[in-house]
Amino acid sequence: MIDSKYFESFFYGDTVKHEDFQVNLRRFAFSMVVVLTACVSQSHAAVYNSWFPNEVNQASDNSAEFLVNRNGGATILDEGDILITWFQFNTLEGLTSGLDTTFGGAGDATEWTGLAAIKVAAGGKVAGTTAGRFDYTFAALDAADKAFLAGIPTLSNVTTEIAGWAAGSVVSFYDDPAKNFSRIGGPDDGGIGDVGVGPFATENALLATAVGGTRFLELGLVPAVGENIFWSADEAEDDVALVKATPAPFAGGTFNAGLNVTFNGTGFAFQNVTNLNPVSGIAGVSDWFITGGIVGVGGVNTPADAFDNFDATFHPVAVPEPTSLAIFGFGTLVAGLARLRRRKLAA
């Protein structure tokens, strides 16, 4: 127990043995450090505390996506159509240090999951090419898109999440200790016939396994000076039903995205990484760069229209946490009090 009279005597000038004051000051300092350290330790349970700061990180995932038709043919990827993806990052590597870690495994404390929702801004068959070359660019959902999705009862797990997104967001990440992510399950409530039009009940149920945790970061398509912000795809087919019906390893195409941070609950800052938009041919930088491939799902027990395998590169920069700063500041305060006390006694 720390007797407050020792601190009162310091401020009001009563005479107290210097040794007793020092003992109580040390006790008080130790107690505060224990409390503050516990706060820091508690905050270190999240996914992002396994990132490798101050170097480029590469996260690799498994994901699934499906089409929600708004324009044109039900299964054809047309301008205004919406693509929804749910995913899990299960490995992470520091590209300079060579360090690596995993998420969602039996020995892991948590899993890193996510949701993406984009719409076709422009695209179609590339002029002058034979069948098998379709380029697309994508945009963030606007209020009308979100209202359209909200009118589909079997997409409640999507609409609830995107309603809370920051302006321009297209991706959100989650820290989920439940570790129940899945893109496999069924039976698919509509089979090939539900491509673009639903019902989406099975998709919605599996989406719950990706958005059940704590949202900690969002990425978006918000134009920024000096950054190359985009989402594009080069696809082998514009008919999503054909991709869904074709077994892996059918390569349905590739996609790339240079994204910036629109919401940040990690405590990290992000240094730009290099990116390339193959559709436009423009190279540049962004906060995050995502690149991957689209794979057919024929014969797989999933409601998804396609699977994706993609990598995300990003460069997190360590920023001192408030609790860490508090410990440092408190230590400085204690040292200052001790020096003032010695000077007072000397005088």
Residue pairs with C-beta under 8 A, 6 or more apart in sequence:
2 24
2 27
2 28
2 31
3 24
5 14
5 16
6 16
6 20
6 21
6 24
6 25
7 24
7 28
8 14
9 15
9 16
9 21
10 16
10 21
10 337
10 340
10 341
10 344
13 344
18 341
18 342
18 345
21 341
22 338
22 341
25 334
25 337
25 338
25 341
28 334
29 330
29 331
29 334
32 330
33 327
33 330
33 331
36 323
36 326
36 327
36 330
37 327
39 323
40 321
40 323
40 324
40 327
43 49
43 321
43 323
45 109
45 110
46 110
46 175
46 214
46 216
46 266
47 103
47 110
47 111
47 112
47 173
47 175
47 216
48 175
48 216
48 217
48 266
48 267
48 268
48 316
50 92
50 101
50 103
51 57
51 92
51 266
51 268
51 316
52 92
52 93
52 94
52 97
52 99
52 316
53 268
53 316
53 317
53 318
54 315
54 316
54 317
54 318
55 94
55 95
55 96
55 97
55 315
56 94
56 95
56 96
56 273
56 313
56 314
56 315
57 92
57 93
57 94
57 95
57 313
57 314
57 315
57 316
58 92
58 93
58 95
58 311
58 312
58 313
59 89
59 91
59 92
59 112
59 311
59 312
59 313
59 314
60 89
60 90
60 91
60 92
60 309
60 310
60 311
60 312
61 87
61 88
61 89
61 90
61 114
61 308
61 309
61 310
61 311
61 312
62 87
62 88
62 90
62 183
62 307
62 309
63 85
63 86
63 87
63 88
63 183
63 292
63 307
63 308
63 309
63 310
64 85
64 86
64 87
64 183
64 206
64 297
64 302
64 304
64 306
64 307
64 308
65 83
65 84
65 85
65 86
65 116
65 294
65 304
65 305
65 306
65 307
65 308
66 83
66 84
66 195
66 200
66 203
66 303
66 304
66 305
66 306
67 75
67 77
67 81
67 82
67 83
67 195
67 196
67 240
67 305
68 81
68 82
68 83
68 84
68 149
68 152
68 155
68 196
68 198
68 200
69 75
69 78
69 81
69 196
69 197
70 78
70 80
70 81
70 82
70 119
70 145
70 148
71 78
71 79
71 80
71 81
72 78
72 79
72 81
73 196
73 239
74 195
74 196
74 197
75 195
75 196
75 239
75 240
75 241
76 238
76 239
76 240
77 120
77 123
77 134
77 136
77 235
77 238
77 239
77 240
78 120
79 120
79 121
79 122
79 123
80 119
80 120
81 119
81 120
81 196
82 117
82 118
82 119
82 120
82 141
82 145
82 148
82 149
83 116
83 117
83 118
83 119
83 120
83 138
84 115
84 116
84 117
84 155
84 158
84 203
84 207
85 115
85 116
85 117
85 308
86 113
86 114
86 115
86 116
86 183
86 206
86 207
86 209
86 210
86 211
87 113
87 114
87 115
87 116
87 210
87 308
87 310
88 103
88 104
88 111
88 112
88 113
88 114
88 181
88 210
89 103
89 112
89 113
89 114
89 312
90 102
90 103
90 104
90 105
90 111
90 112
91 100
91 101
91 102
91 103
92 100
92 101
92 102
92 103
93 99
93 100
94 100
95 313
102 108
103 110
103 111
103 112
104 110
104 111
104 112
104 179
104 181
108 179
109 177
110 175
110 176
110 177
110 179
110 213
111 176
111 177
111 178
111 179
111 181
111 213
112 173
112 174
112 175
112 176
113 173
113 174
113 176
113 181
113 209
113 210
113 211
113 212
113 213
114 171
114 172
114 173
114 174
114 210
115 158
115 161
115 162
115 171
115 172
115 174
115 207
115 210
115 211
116 170
116 171
117 141
117 149
117 158
117 162
117 170
118 138
118 139
118 140
118 141
118 170
118 221
118 231
119 138
119 139
119 140
119 141
119 145
120 136
120 137
120 138
121 136
121 137
121 138
121 139
122 136
122 137
123 134
123 135
123 136
123 137
123 233
124 134
124 135
124 136
124 238
125 133
125 134
125 238
126 133
126 134
126 135
132 236
132 237
133 234
133 236
134 234
134 235
134 236
134 237
134 238
134 253
135 232
135 233
135 234
135 235
135 279
136 232
136 233
136 235
136 279
137 230
137 231
137 232
137 279
138 170
138 221
138 231
138 232
138 233
138 257
139 221
139 231
140 168
140 169
140 170
140 220
140 221
140 222
141 149
141 162
141 170
146 159
146 162
146 163
149 155
149 158
149 159
149 162
150 159
150 163
152 159
152 198
152 200
154 198
154 199
154 200
154 201
154 203
154 204
155 200
155 203
155 204
156 204
157 204
157 207
157 208
157 211
158 204
158 207
160 211
161 172
161 211
161 215
162 169
164 215
165 172
165 218
165 262
165 263
166 218
166 220
166 262
166 263
167 220
167 222
167 262
168 220
168 221
168 222
168 262
169 218
169 219
169 220
169 262
169 263
170 219
170 220
170 221
170 231
170 257
170 259
171 218
171 219
171 220
171 259
172 211
172 215
172 217
172 218
172 219
172 263
173 215
173 216
173 217
173 218
173 219
174 210
174 211
174 212
174 213
174 214
174 215
174 216
175 213
175 214
175 216
176 210
176 212
176 213
176 214
177 213
178 209
178 212
178 213
180 209
180 212
181 209
181 210
182 206
182 209
183 206
183 302
183 304
183 307
184 300
184 301
184 302
185 202
185 205
185 206
185 301
185 302
185 303
186 202
186 301
186 302
186 303
187 202
187 301
188 194
188 202
188 301
188 302
188 303
189 199
189 200
189 201
189 202
189 303
190 197
190 198
190 199
190 303
192 241
192 244
192 245
194 200
194 303
195 240
195 241
195 244
195 305
196 240
200 303
202 303
203 303
203 304
206 302
206 303
215 263
215 265
216 265
216 266
217 261
217 263
217 264
217 265
217 266
218 261
218 262
218 263
218 264
219 259
219 260
219 261
219 262
219 287
219 288
220 259
220 260
220 261
220 262
221 229
221 230
221 231
221 259
222 229
222 260
222 262
223 229
224 260
226 285
227 258
227 260
227 272
227 284
227 285
227 286
227 287
228 258
228 275
228 277
228 282
228 283
228 284
228 285
228 286
229 258
229 259
229 260
229 286
230 256
230 257
230 258
230 277
230 280
230 282
231 255
231 256
231 257
231 258
231 259
232 255
232 256
232 257
232 277
232 278
232 279
232 280
233 253
233 254
233 255
233 256
233 279
233 294
234 253
234 254
234 255
234 278
234 279
235 252
235 253
235 254
235 294
236 251
236 252
236 253
237 243
237 252
237 253
240 305
240 306
241 305
243 250
243 252
243 294
243 296
243 297
243 305
243 306
244 296
244 297
244 298
244 304
244 305
244 306
245 296
245 298
246 252
246 296
246 298
247 296
247 297
247 298
247 299
247 300
248 295
248 296
248 297
248 298
248 300
248 307
249 295
249 296
250 295
250 296
250 298
251 293
251 294
251 295
252 293
252 294
252 295
252 296
252 306
253 293
253 294
254 278
254 291
254 292
254 293
254 294
255 290
255 291
255 292
255 293
255 294
255 308
255 310
256 275
256 276
256 277
256 278
256 279
256 289
256 290
256 291
256 292
257 288
257 289
257 290
257 291
258 275
258 277
258 284
258 285
258 286
258 288
258 289
259 286
259 287
259 288
259 289
259 290
260 286
260 287
260 288
261 270
261 287
261 288
264 270
266 316
267 319
267 321
268 316
268 317
268 318
268 319
269 316
269 317
269 319
270 287
270 288
270 314
270 315
270 316
270 317
271 315
271 316
271 317
272 285
272 286
272 287
272 315
273 285
273 286
273 287
273 288
273 289
273 313
273 314
273 315
274 283
274 284
274 285
274 289
275 283
275 284
275 285
275 286
275 289
276 282
276 283
276 284
277 283
277 284
287 314
288 312
288 313
288 314
289 312
289 313
289 314
290 310
290 311
290 312
290 313
291 310
291 311
292 308
292 309
292 310
292 311
293 308
293 309
293 310
294 306
294 307
294 308
295 306
295 307
295 308
295 309
296 306
296 307
297 304
297 305
297 306
297 307
300 307
320 328
